[in-house]
Amino acid sequence: MSRMPTMFIPHGGGPCFFMDWNPPDAWDRQRKFLQDLPGSLPQQPTALLVVSGHWEEREFTVQHNPAPPLLYDYGGFPPHTYELTWPAPGDPALAESVHDLLEAAGFPCGYENQRGFDHGVFVPLKVAFPGADIPTVQLSLRADLDADAHLAAGRALAPLRDEGVLIIGSGNTYHNMQVLMQSVRGGGGGGVPQGVEFDRWLSDAATRPDPLERDRLLAGWDRAPGARDSNPREEHLIPLHVAAGAAGSDPGHKTLEDHVMGAIESAFSFG
């Protein structure tokens, strides 16, 4: 069995890949990136472990549900977007491995038996894995959003990669919603996209060949140029830290840079 990479993917906005937009090609690059994602892997994953920017708990908490429902945690979208399906099975055995690895690393970890996949999981993965036939487990963020802790949690979870588990951080590298909504009201934004300065810094940090230097830079992400302009609150960025921590010594690569809704969004893969 080949060792799986880890990755950080943008999950867009709400059910964005399943709606008509103006312009109609607004989300085409991200959709194509997600559609091509399985072909970039060394083999089909045995399971998916996903950390989304839409689930926070006081302590790390892992989904322990054999058949998670969908959590339509967005509002104001057309009725058909609340009828989307993605019936991927859960994987309680994987959840228990996640729990044990985190606890062994000193992180208290709880189980969640009812919560479904939020849109940071099912919206992008419905594009990437439309067959919904790969067992999937969601892991929460820790509510303090501490960068060092999420890097360390990723390092604790790295052994799962050798079992064929694909570890995915799902969020957005730019998530200043106030600016994005102003851009939408203004027709999608023109000129230089928002977040360029931070994206340039983040791309350099995530692809540093020395993993210790990479982690050091990512741990201090909020001191980077344009950091808080791009992420006034970091919940959509911190899934990247889990993916980077799980990368170990594997190098990082920038796999997507997209300009959408007047902002810049990027994806990264490690290994």
Secondary structure as UniProt FT lines:
FT   STRAND          6..10
FT   TURN            14..15
FT   HELIX           16..18
FT   TURN            24..27
FT   HELIX           28..36
FT   HELIX           37..40
FT   STRAND          47..57
FT   STRAND          60..63
FT   HELIX           79..82
FT   HELIX           92..104
FT   TURN            105..106
FT   STRAND          109..112
FT   HELIX           119..128
FT   TURN            130..131
FT   STRAND          136..142
FT   TURN            143..144
FT   HELIX           147..157
FT   HELIX           158..163
FT   STRAND          165..171
FT   HELIX           177..185
FT   TURN            186..187
FT   HELIX           196..206
FT   HELIX           211..219
FT   HELIX           221..223
FT   TURN            225..226
FT   HELIX           227..230
FT   HELIX           234..236
FT   HELIX           238..246
FT   TURN            247..249
FT   STRAND          252..260
FT   TURN            261..262
FT   STRAND          263..270
//
